[in-house]
Amino acid sequence: MLAEMTRFNEAVDQALSESVTRYSDELGRSRNTFLAILGHDLRSPLTVIAMSAYRLATPGKVAGPELEYVARIRQSVLSMNLMIRDLLEYTRTRLGKGIPVRPILFDVGLACERAHDEVQAGHPGCEIDLELVGDLRAEIDPARFAQVLSNLLNNAVQYGAPDRPITLCARGEPVSRAHRVAS
């Protein structure tokens, strides 16, 4: 009798454990699906804000302090686009799809310039220096690489010393004479 009760309790414990695990997994999938839908749906109103700010930035539309407000709106749109992209990448990995990586031969310097300009625009009061040296061509996924650089620079702005400049430096092999002639 005691053995049967023990087996019964073990079976109940096992069934309860499996049920909690299934519920937790389903709750996680539902949360991630919701976040993916939210990230996707946020893009439409953000596009309207971006296009409206772009139109307002047309010469002659606004002037003085209002033009500065438009510039802030555009910078905030860039930041929100990055957050939405990060949210979508996060949910994609959580839903088991992984982050797509498509490496191509690309100029790392160009990716550095883009990330630098983007973060500098979002933090105009911060001094962010850019140093590019040598041949910076490499097999990278430009979008993923820019995302990494942007995240690193934003972290440097957020957690770095406010009175010290941030330097993004990329160094490649010296540019050969043959490469200079071919370019």
Secondary structure, DSSP 4 states (H G I P E B T S, - for coil): -HHHHHHHHHHHHHHHHHHHHHHHHHHHHHHHHHHHHHHHHHHHHHHHHHHHHHHHTSTTT--THHHHHHHHHHHHHHHHHHHHHHHHHHHHHHTT-------EEEEHHHHHHHHHHHHHHH-TTS-EEEEEESB-EEEE-HHHHHHHHHHHHHHHHHHS-TTS-EEEEEE-BPPPHHHHHH-
